[in-house]
Amino acid sequence: QVRLVESGGGSVQAGGSLKLSCVGSGISFYRRYVGWFRQAPGQQREGVAAIFTGNSAALYSASVEGRFTISVENAQNAVSLHMDSLKHEDTAMYYCAATDTQALRGGGPWERVGAWDYWGQGTQVTVDS
């Protein structure tokens, strides 16, 4: 059974930092896409960042580029999301997602929820203004 488990969420002041981690079990992250999405109350789930673990090619949404960094931790079969300069509008439930193959379902784009095969349960990030 595939499980994605997120951790590292919490409350932080605006301008602060948090590091989220996604650990996969029952799945190898080797040469897979792994991504982070977020969903605020009443809003649609949106893509934040994604990485292809085969070459560590990273993709970011415009709203977080330059502030967030996604990286692979191969030894732990994990992907991290380091978030700096956090803003109140970054407050959301953050979800990890992964693909079952080396490609995004339907060819992507990576921001599309339907492009991913597996999802975690989420970890809450709250940024106080």
C-alpha positions as a Markdown table, in Angstrom:
| # | Residue | x | y | z |
|---|---|---|---|---|
| 1 | Gln | 0.0 | 0.0 | 0.0 |
| 2 | Val | 1.3 | 3.4 | -1.0 |
| 3 | Arg | 1.5 | 6.1 | 1.7 |
| 4 | Leu | 2.7 | 9.6 | 1.5 |
| 5 | Val | 3.2 | 11.1 | 4.9 |
| 6 | Glu | 3.8 | 14.9 | 5.3 |
| 7 | Ser | 5.3 | 16.5 | 8.4 |
| 8 | Gly | 6.8 | 19.8 | 9.4 |
| 9 | Gly | 3.7 | 22.0 | 9.4 |
| 10 | Gly | 3.0 | 24.5 | 12.1 |
| 11 | Ser | 2.4 | 28.1 | 13.0 |
| 12 | Val | 5.0 | 30.8 | 12.2 |
| 13 | Gln | 5.2 | 34.6 | 12.1 |
| 14 | Ala | 5.2 | 36.3 | 8.7 |
| 15 | Gly | 8.8 | 36.4 | 7.4 |
| 16 | Gly | 9.6 | 33.1 | 9.1 |
| 17 | Ser | 10.6 | 29.8 | 7.7 |
| 18 | Leu | 9.3 | 26.2 | 7.8 |
| 19 | Lys | 10.5 | 23.0 | 6.2 |
| 20 | Leu | 8.0 | 20.4 | 5.2 |
| 21 | Ser | 8.9 | 16.8 | 4.5 |
| 22 | Cys | 7.1 | 14.1 | 2.5 |
| 23 | Val | 8.1 | 10.5 | 3.1 |
| 24 | Gly | 7.0 | 7.7 | 0.8 |
| 25 | Ser | 6.3 | 4.2 | 1.8 |
| 26 | Gly | 5.2 | 1.4 | -0.5 |
| 27 | Ile | 6.6 | 3.5 | -3.3 |
| 28 | Ser | 10.1 | 4.4 | -4.5 |
| 29 | Phe | 10.6 | 8.1 | -5.3 |
| 30 | Tyr | 13.4 | 7.1 | -7.8 |
| 31 | Arg | 12.7 | 8.7 | -11.1 |
| 32 | Arg | 9.3 | 9.9 | -10.2 |
| 33 | Tyr | 7.6 | 13.3 | -10.0 |
| 34 | Val | 6.9 | 14.4 | -6.4 |
| 35 | Gly | 5.1 | 17.6 | -5.8 |
| 36 | Trp | 3.6 | 19.9 | -3.2 |
| 37 | Phe | 0.1 | 21.4 | -3.4 |
| 38 | Arg | -1.8 | 23.6 | -1.0 |
| 39 | Gln | -5.4 | 24.3 | -0.3 |
| 40 | Ala | -6.8 | 27.2 | 1.8 |
| 41 | Pro | -10.4 | 27.0 | 3.1 |
| 42 | Gly | -12.9 | 27.7 | 0.3 |
| 43 | Gln | -10.2 | 27.7 | -2.4 |
| 44 | Gln | -9.1 | 25.1 | -5.0 |
| 45 | Arg | -6.0 | 23.0 | -4.5 |
| 46 | Glu | -3.1 | 24.7 | -6.2 |
| 47 | Gly | 0.3 | 23.5 | -7.2 |
| 48 | Val | 3.2 | 25.0 | -5.3 |
| 49 | Ala | 6.3 | 23.1 | -6.4 |
| 50 | Ala | 7.3 | 19.8 | -8.1 |
| 51 | Ile | 10.5 | 18.0 | -8.8 |
| 52 | Phe | 11.5 | 15.1 | -11.0 |
| 53 | Thr | 13.7 | 13.0 | -8.8 |
| 54 | Gly | 15.6 | 11.6 | -11.8 |
| 55 | Asn | 17.5 | 14.8 | -12.4 |
| 56 | Ser | 16.2 | 17.1 | -9.6 |
| 57 | Ala | 14.6 | 19.4 | -12.1 |
| 58 | Ala | 12.3 | 21.7 | -10.1 |
| 59 | Leu | 9.2 | 23.6 | -11.0 |
| 60 | Tyr | 7.5 | 26.4 | -8.9 |
| 61 | Ser | 4.4 | 28.4 | -9.0 |
| 62 | Ala | 4.9 | 32.1 | -9.6 |
| 63 | Ser | 3.6 | 32.9 | -6.1 |
| 64 | Val | 6.4 | 31.0 | -4.3 |
| 65 | Glu | 9.3 | 31.1 | -6.7 |
| 66 | Gly | 12.3 | 32.6 | -5.0 |
| 67 | Arg | 11.0 | 31.8 | -1.5 |
| 68 | Phe | 10.4 | 28.1 | -1.6 |
| 69 | Thr | 12.8 | 25.3 | -2.5 |
| 70 | Ile | 11.9 | 21.7 | -3.2 |
| 71 | Ser | 14.6 | 19.1 | -2.9 |
| 72 | Val | 15.1 | 15.3 | -2.9 |
| 73 | Glu | 16.4 | 13.4 | 0.1 |
| 74 | Asn | 17.2 | 10.1 | -1.6 |
| 75 | Ala | 18.4 | 8.2 | 1.4 |
| 76 | Gln | 15.1 | 8.8 | 3.2 |
| 77 | Asn | 12.9 | 8.3 | 0.1 |
| 78 | Ala | 11.7 | 11.8 | 0.9 |
| 79 | Val | 11.1 | 15.2 | -0.7 |
| 80 | Ser | 11.3 | 18.4 | 1.3 |
| 81 | Leu | 9.9 | 21.8 | 0.8 |
| 82 | His | 11.9 | 24.6 | 2.4 |
| 83 | Met | 9.7 | 27.7 | 2.8 |
| 84 | Asp | 11.3 | 31.1 | 3.5 |
| 85 | Ser | 9.9 | 34.6 | 3.8 |
| 86 | Leu | 6.5 | 33.2 | 4.6 |
| 87 | Lys | 3.4 | 35.4 | 4.1 |
| 88 | His | 0.0 | 35.3 | 5.6 |
| 89 | Glu | -1.4 | 34.2 | 2.2 |
| 90 | Asp | 0.8 | 31.0 | 2.4 |
| 91 | Thr | -1.6 | 29.8 | 5.1 |
| 92 | Ala | -3.1 | 26.5 | 3.9 |
| 93 | Met | -3.1 | 22.7 | 4.2 |
| 94 | Tyr | -0.1 | 21.5 | 2.3 |
| 95 | Tyr | -0.3 | 18.1 | 0.5 |
| 96 | Cys | 2.4 | 15.9 | -1.0 |
| 97 | Ala | 1.7 | 14.2 | -4.3 |
| 98 | Ala | 3.6 | 11.6 | -6.3 |
| 99 | Thr | 3.4 | 9.8 | -9.7 |
| 100 | Asp | 3.2 | 6.1 | -10.2 |
| 101 | Thr | 5.5 | 6.3 | -13.2 |
| 102 | Gln | 8.2 | 8.5 | -14.6 |
| 103 | Ala | 5.5 | 10.7 | -16.2 |
| 104 | Leu | 2.7 | 13.0 | -15.1 |
| 105 | Arg | -0.7 | 11.4 | -15.7 |
| 106 | Gly | -2.0 | 12.7 | -19.0 |
| 107 | Gly | 1.3 | 14.4 | -19.7 |
| 108 | Gly | 0.6 | 17.1 | -17.1 |
| 109 | Pro | 0.8 | 20.0 | -16.5 |
| 110 | Trp | 2.2 | 19.5 | -13.1 |
| 111 | Glu | -0.2 | 22.0 | -11.6 |
| 112 | Arg | -3.2 | 19.9 | -12.5 |
| 113 | Val | -4.5 | 17.8 | -9.6 |
| 114 | Gly | -5.4 | 15.0 | -12.0 |
| 115 | Ala | -1.8 | 14.6 | -13.2 |
| 116 | Trp | -0.9 | 12.9 | -9.9 |
| 117 | Asp | -1.5 | 9.4 | -8.7 |
| 118 | Tyr | -1.0 | 9.4 | -5.0 |
| 119 | Trp | -1.7 | 12.0 | -2.3 |
| 120 | Gly | -0.8 | 12.4 | 1.4 |
| 121 | Gln | -3.2 | 13.5 | 4.1 |
| 122 | Gly | -1.7 | 17.0 | 4.4 |
| 123 | Thr | 0.0 | 19.1 | 7.0 |
| 124 | Gln | -1.3 | 22.5 | 8.2 |
| 125 | Val | 0.8 | 25.7 | 7.7 |
| 126 | Thr | -0.4 | 28.8 | 9.4 |
| 127 | Val | 1.4 | 32.1 | 9.0 |
| 128 | Asp | 0.4 | 34.9 | 11.4 |
| 129 | Ser | 0.5 | 38.4 | 10.0 |
